[in-house]
Amino acid sequence: MQVLSVLSHLLDYPSAEFVAAKEDLLAIVNESSISPDTRQALCAFIETQCAKDVMEWQAEYDGLFERGRALGLWLFEHVHGESRDRGQAMIDLIGQYKQAGLELAQNELPDYIPLFLEFLATQGEDNARQWLSEVEHILALLQCRLEKRDSEYAIVFVSLLDIAQSTFDLSTLRDQVNGEKRDDTKQAIDKEWEEEAVTFGAPDADSCPSAVNRPSESQRKDQHVPVTWTDFNKQAS
């Protein structure tokens, strides 16, 4: 599903290369199976973002996804937080990737959503839809939080839920999100720094990946990988 690769790049750090490929990316979206209204809104979002100065787009991205944890682009952070269960879930997901022939770089986290979508883009429509259905509650949570911030990035998650053919009830989740306190304010960030222990040495496995690593050419296409999320708690934070 090429459209998943487009969505992957939309959620990764903005680049001039993405802007240069705009017409090709719009063609992929228009040929996808996404519903017409969502497809139109997604194309409008791509047009809007690509019309901006790249540095302006990058600043917008930083303000959304790199301030606080509410909009973090790591699947398991919204389920396990910093608990030990997150580490085991990482190992299980890496195992799934390896079964499909995908090897990750040493500092790359398997639950980084852009990487996850690049992987799904190689796995065939039915299998990709099944994987997305497994994490629909996280995708819905991120959509609702972006809507609360009046961010047009919400359409990316609307599109993912559309591909998953999700019937997730967003009304209760929106009520929950409306009651949340923002964690990207100066006061909230200062408090986070005060409470976080200082560590020294090399970066650990939780460091942010700098870019998406695409599956290698040797990875088998349309491979149906069994979906097994060990201890995957569907109660999103």
TORKOL-4160 file (C-alpha; in steps of 0.2 Angstrom, whole numbers, padded with zeros to 4 digits, m for minus):
237
<pt num="1" X="0000" Y="0000" Z="0000"/>
<pt num="2" X="0010" Y="0015" Z="m0006"/>
<pt num="3" X="m0002" Y="0027" Z="0002"/>
<pt num="4" X="0005" Y="0021" Z="0019"/>
<pt num="5" X="0022" Y="0026" Z="0014"/>
<pt num="6" X="0016" Y="0044" Z="0010"/>
<pt num="7" X="0008" Y="0045" Z="0027"/>
<pt num="8" X="0024" Y="0038" Z="0035"/>
<pt num="9" X="0033" Y="0053" Z="0027"/>
<pt num="10" X="0020" Y="0065" Z="0032"/>
<pt num="11" X="0023" Y="0060" Z="0050"/>
<pt num="12" X="0042" Y="0060" Z="0049"/>
<pt num="13" X="0052" Y="0076" Z="0050"/>
<pt num="14" X="0048" Y="0088" Z="0035"/>
<pt num="15" X="0060" Y="0089" Z="0021"/>
<pt num="16" X="0063" Y="0098" Z="0005"/>
<pt num="17" X="0063" Y="0081" Z="m0004"/>
<pt num="18" X="0045" Y="0078" Z="0001"/>
<pt num="19" X="0040" Y="0095" Z="m0006"/>
<pt num="20" X="0049" Y="0091" Z="m0022"/>
<pt num="21" X="0040" Y="0075" Z="m0024"/>
<pt num="22" X="0023" Y="0083" Z="m0020"/>
<pt num="23" X="0015" Y="0079" Z="m0037"/>
<pt num="24" X="0020" Y="0060" Z="m0036"/>
<pt num="25" X="0013" Y="0059" Z="m0018"/>
<pt num="26" X="m0003" Y="0067" Z="m0023"/>
<pt num="27" X="m0005" Y="0055" Z="m0037"/>
<pt num="28" X="m0003" Y="0040" Z="m0025"/>
<pt num="29" X="m0016" Y="0047" Z="m0013"/>
<pt num="30" X="m0028" Y="0050" Z="m0027"/>
<pt num="31" X="m0026" Y="0032" Z="m0033"/>
<pt num="32" X="m0028" Y="0025" Z="m0015"/>
<pt num="33" X="m0043" Y="0016" Z="m0008"/>
<pt num="34" X="m0046" Y="0030" Z="0005"/>
<pt num="35" X="m0064" Y="0037" Z="0005"/>
<pt num="36" X="m0066" Y="0052" Z="m0006"/>
<pt num="37" X="m0069" Y="0065" Z="0007"/>
<pt num="38" X="m0054" Y="0059" Z="0017"/>
<pt num="39" X="m0044" Y="0058" Z="0002"/>
<pt num="40" X="m0048" Y="0076" Z="m0003"/>
<pt num="41" X="m0044" Y="0083" Z="0014"/>
<pt num="42" X="m0027" Y="0073" Z="0014"/>
<pt num="43" X="m0023" Y="0080" Z="m0003"/>
<pt num="44" X="m0027" Y="0098" Z="0003"/>
<pt num="45" X="m0016" Y="0095" Z="0019"/>
<pt num="46" X="m0001" Y="0090" Z="0008"/>
<pt num="47" X="m0004" Y="0105" Z="m0004"/>
<pt num="48" X="m0005" Y="0117" Z="0011"/>
<pt num="49" X="0011" Y="0110" Z="0020"/>
<pt num="50" X="0021" Y="0110" Z="0004"/>
<pt num="51" X="0017" Y="0128" Z="0000"/>
<pt num="52" X="0025" Y="0133" Z="0017"/>
<pt num="53" X="0043" Y="0137" Z="0019"/>
<pt num="54" X="0052" Y="0120" Z="0024"/>
<pt num="55" X="0059" Y="0128" Z="0040"/>
<pt num="56" X="0041" Y="0135" Z="0045"/>
<pt num="57" X="0034" Y="0117" Z="0042"/>
<pt num="58" X="0048" Y="0110" Z="0053"/>
<pt num="59" X="0045" Y="0123" Z="0067"/>
<pt num="60" X="0027" Y="0118" Z="0067"/>
<pt num="61" X="0032" Y="0099" Z="0067"/>
<pt num="62" X="0043" Y="0102" Z="0082"/>
<pt num="63" X="0030" Y="0112" Z="0092"/>
<pt num="64" X="0018" Y="0097" Z="0090"/>
<pt num="65" X="0027" Y="0081" Z="0091"/>
<pt num="66" X="0043" Y="0085" Z="0100"/>
<pt num="67" X="0036" Y="0095" Z="0115"/>
<pt num="68" X="0029" Y="0084" Z="0128"/>
<pt num="69" X="0023" Y="0066" Z="0127"/>
<pt num="70" X="0005" Y="0068" Z="0123"/>
<pt num="71" X="0008" Y="0068" Z="0104"/>
<pt num="72" X="0023" Y="0056" Z="0104"/>
<pt num="73" X="0025" Y="0046" Z="0089"/>
<pt num="74" X="0029" Y="0030" Z="0098"/>
<pt num="75" X="0015" Y="0017" Z="0099"/>
<pt num="76" X="0020" Y="0009" Z="0115"/>
<pt num="77" X="0023" Y="0025" Z="0125"/>
<pt num="78" X="0004" Y="0027" Z="0124"/>
<pt num="79" X="0001" Y="0010" Z="0131"/>
<pt num="80" X="0016" Y="0006" Z="0143"/>
<pt num="81" X="0024" Y="0022" Z="0146"/>
<pt num="82" X="0041" Y="0020" Z="0154"/>
<pt num="83" X="0037" Y="0003" Z="0162"/>
<pt num="84" X="0047" Y="m0013" Z="0159"/>
<pt num="85" X="0032" Y="m0020" Z="0148"/>
<pt num="86" X="0037" Y="m0008" Z="0135"/>
<pt num="87" X="0054" Y="m0016" Z="0133"/>
<pt num="88" X="0046" Y="m0033" Z="0130"/>
<pt num="89" X="0034" Y="m0026" Z="0118"/>
<pt num="90" X="0048" Y="m0019" Z="0108"/>
<pt num="91" X="0057" Y="m0036" Z="0108"/>
<pt num="92" X="0041" Y="m0044" Z="0102"/>
<pt num="93" X="0038" Y="m0031" Z="0088"/>
<pt num="94" X="0057" Y="m0032" Z="0082"/>
<pt num="95" X="0054" Y="m0051" Z="0081"/>
<pt num="96" X="0039" Y="m0048" Z="0069"/>
<pt num="97" X="0050" Y="m0037" Z="0059"/>
<pt num="98" X="0064" Y="m0050" Z="0058"/>
<pt num="99" X="0051" Y="m0063" Z="0052"/>
<pt num="100" X="0047" Y="m0051" Z="0037"/>
<pt num="101" X="0065" Y="m0049" Z="0033"/>
<pt num="102" X="0067" Y="m0031" Z="0040"/>
<pt num="103" X="0083" Y="m0027" Z="0050"/>
<pt num="104" X="0083" Y="m0011" Z="0061"/>
<pt num="105" X="0097" Y="0000" Z="0064"/>
<pt num="106" X="0104" Y="m0001" Z="0082"/>
<pt num="107" X="0097" Y="0015" Z="0088"/>
<pt num="108" X="0080" Y="0013" Z="0080"/>
<pt num="109" X="0064" Y="0010" Z="0090"/>
<pt num="110" X="0052" Y="m0002" Z="0081"/>
<pt num="111" X="0036" Y="0007" Z="0087"/>
<pt num="112" X="0041" Y="0024" Z="0079"/>
<pt num="113" X="0025" Y="0026" Z="0069"/>
<pt num="114" X="0033" Y="0032" Z="0053"/>
<pt num="115" X="0044" Y="0017" Z="0053"/>
<pt num="116" X="0029" Y="0006" Z="0057"/>
<pt num="117" X="0020" Y="0013" Z="0042"/>
<pt num="118" X="0034" Y="0010" Z="0030"/>
<pt num="119" X="0034" Y="m0008" Z="0036"/>
<pt num="120" X="0016" Y="m0010" Z="0033"/>
<pt num="121" X="0017" Y="m0002" Z="0016"/>
<pt num="122" X="0026" Y="m0018" Z="0010"/>
<pt num="123" X="0015" Y="m0031" Z="0018"/>
<pt num="124" X="m0001" Y="m0031" Z="0007"/>
<pt num="125" X="m0017" Y="m0022" Z="0010"/>
<pt num="126" X="m0026" Y="m0035" Z="0020"/>
<pt num="127" X="m0011" Y="m0038" Z="0032"/>
<pt num="128" X="m0008" Y="m0019" Z="0034"/>
<pt num="129" X="m0026" Y="m0016" Z="0038"/>
<pt num="130" X="m0026" Y="m0030" Z="0051"/>
<pt num="131" X="m0010" Y="m0022" Z="0059"/>
<pt num="132" X="m0018" Y="m0005" Z="0059"/>
<pt num="133" X="m0034" Y="m0012" Z="0067"/>
<pt num="134" X="m0023" Y="m0018" Z="0082"/>
<pt num="135" X="m0017" Y="0000" Z="0086"/>
<pt num="136" X="m0033" Y="0009" Z="0081"/>
<pt num="137" X="m0036" Y="0015" Z="0099"/>
<pt num="138" X="m0018" Y="0024" Z="0099"/>
<pt num="139" X="m0021" Y="0031" Z="0081"/>
<pt num="140" X="m0038" Y="0038" Z="0087"/>
<pt num="141" X="m0031" Y="0045" Z="0103"/>
<pt num="142" X="m0018" Y="0055" Z="0093"/>
<pt num="143" X="m0031" Y="0061" Z="0081"/>
<pt num="144" X="m0042" Y="0068" Z="0095"/>
<pt num="145" X="m0027" Y="0076" Z="0103"/>
<pt num="146" X="m0022" Y="0085" Z="0087"/>
<pt num="147" X="m0040" Y="0090" Z="0084"/>
<pt num="148" X="m0040" Y="0098" Z="0101"/>
<pt num="149" X="m0025" Y="0108" Z="0096"/>
<pt num="150" X="m0034" Y="0113" Z="0080"/>
<pt num="151" X="m0020" Y="0105" Z="0070"/>
<pt num="152" X="m0023" Y="0099" Z="0052"/>
<pt num="153" X="m0011" Y="0085" Z="0055"/>
<pt num="154" X="m0026" Y="0076" Z="0062"/>
<pt num="155" X="m0031" Y="0071" Z="0044"/>
<pt num="156" X="m0016" Y="0059" Z="0044"/>
<pt num="157" X="m0023" Y="0049" Z="0058"/>
<pt num="158" X="m0041" Y="0050" Z="0050"/>
<pt num="159" X="m0033" Y="0043" Z="0034"/>
<pt num="160" X="m0025" Y="0029" Z="0044"/>
<pt num="161" X="m0041" Y="0024" Z="0053"/>
<pt num="162" X="m0050" Y="0025" Z="0036"/>
<pt num="163" X="m0038" Y="0012" Z="0029"/>
<pt num="164" X="m0041" Y="0001" Z="0044"/>
<pt num="165" X="m0059" Y="0003" Z="0041"/>
<pt num="166" X="m0061" Y="0007" Z="0059"/>
<pt num="167" X="m0077" Y="0009" Z="0068"/>
<pt num="168" X="m0069" Y="0015" Z="0084"/>
<pt num="169" X="m0081" Y="0027" Z="0094"/>
<pt num="170" X="m0072" Y="0044" Z="0095"/>
<pt num="171" X="m0085" Y="0053" Z="0105"/>
<pt num="172" X="m0080" Y="0046" Z="0122"/>
<pt num="173" X="m0062" Y="0048" Z="0118"/>
<pt num="174" X="m0064" Y="0066" Z="0113"/>
<pt num="175" X="m0072" Y="0069" Z="0130"/>
<pt num="176" X="m0057" Y="0061" Z="0138"/>
<pt num="177" X="m0045" Y="0071" Z="0128"/>
<pt num="178" X="m0054" Y="0088" Z="0132"/>
<pt num="179" X="m0052" Y="0085" Z="0150"/>
<pt num="180" X="m0033" Y="0082" Z="0148"/>
<pt num="181" X="m0020" Y="0096" Z="0153"/>
<pt num="182" X="m0008" Y="0101" Z="0140"/>
<pt num="183" X="0010" Y="0094" Z="0143"/>
<pt num="184" X="0018" Y="0106" Z="0130"/>
<pt num="185" X="0017" Y="0122" Z="0140"/>
<pt num="186" X="0033" Y="0130" Z="0147"/>
<pt num="187" X="0027" Y="0126" Z="0164"/>
<pt num="188" X="0024" Y="0108" Z="0160"/>
<pt num="189" X="0040" Y="0105" Z="0151"/>
<pt num="190" X="0050" Y="0114" Z="0166"/>
<pt num="191" X="0041" Y="0102" Z="0178"/>
<pt num="192" X="0046" Y="0087" Z="0167"/>
<pt num="193" X="0064" Y="0092" Z="0167"/>
<pt num="194" X="0064" Y="0095" Z="0186"/>
<pt num="195" X="0057" Y="0077" Z="0189"/>
<pt num="196" X="0068" Y="0068" Z="0176"/>
<pt num="197" X="0084" Y="0060" Z="0183"/>
<pt num="198" X="0100" Y="0065" Z="0176"/>
<pt num="199" X="0110" Y="0051" Z="0167"/>
<pt num="200" X="0127" Y="0051" Z="0159"/>
<pt num="201" X="0135" Y="0041" Z="0145"/>
<pt num="202" X="0129" Y="0035" Z="0128"/>
<pt num="203" X="0111" Y="0037" Z="0123"/>
<pt num="204" X="0100" Y="0023" Z="0127"/>
<pt num="205" X="0088" Y="0013" Z="0117"/>
<pt num="206" X="0074" Y="0026" Z="0120"/>
<pt num="207" X="0083" Y="0040" Z="0110"/>
<pt num="208" X="0073" Y="0047" Z="0095"/>
<pt num="209" X="0077" Y="0040" Z="0078"/>
<pt num="210" X="0083" Y="0053" Z="0066"/>
<pt num="211" X="0074" Y="0046" Z="0051"/>
<pt num="212" X="0064" Y="0032" Z="0044"/>
<pt num="213" X="0073" Y="0017" Z="0038"/>
<pt num="214" X="0064" Y="0009" Z="0024"/>
<pt num="215" X="0063" Y="m0010" Z="0022"/>
<pt num="216" X="0077" Y="m0017" Z="0011"/>
<pt num="217" X="0074" Y="m0023" Z="m0006"/>
<pt num="218" X="0077" Y="m0041" Z="0000"/>
<pt num="219" X="0061" Y="m0040" Z="0011"/>
<pt num="220" X="0047" Y="m0050" Z="0004"/>
<pt num="221" X="0032" Y="m0041" Z="m0002"/>
<pt num="222" X="0014" Y="m0044" Z="0003"/>
<pt num="223" X="0020" Y="m0056" Z="0017"/>
<pt num="224" X="0007" Y="m0060" Z="0029"/>
<pt num="225" X="0015" Y="m0059" Z="0046"/>
<pt num="226" X="0005" Y="m0065" Z="0061"/>
<pt num="227" X="0000" Y="m0051" Z="0072"/>
<pt num="228" X="0004" Y="m0055" Z="0090"/>
<pt num="229" X="0005" Y="m0040" Z="0102"/>
<pt num="230" X="0011" Y="m0048" Z="0119"/>
<pt num="231" X="0003" Y="m0040" Z="0134"/>
<pt num="232" X="m0004" Y="m0026" Z="0123"/>
<pt num="233" X="m0016" Y="m0016" Z="0134"/>
<pt num="234" X="m0029" Y="m0008" Z="0124"/>
<pt num="235" X="m0033" Y="0005" Z="0137"/>
<pt num="236" X="m0023" Y="0020" Z="0130"/>
<pt num="237" X="m0016" Y="0033" Z="0142"/>
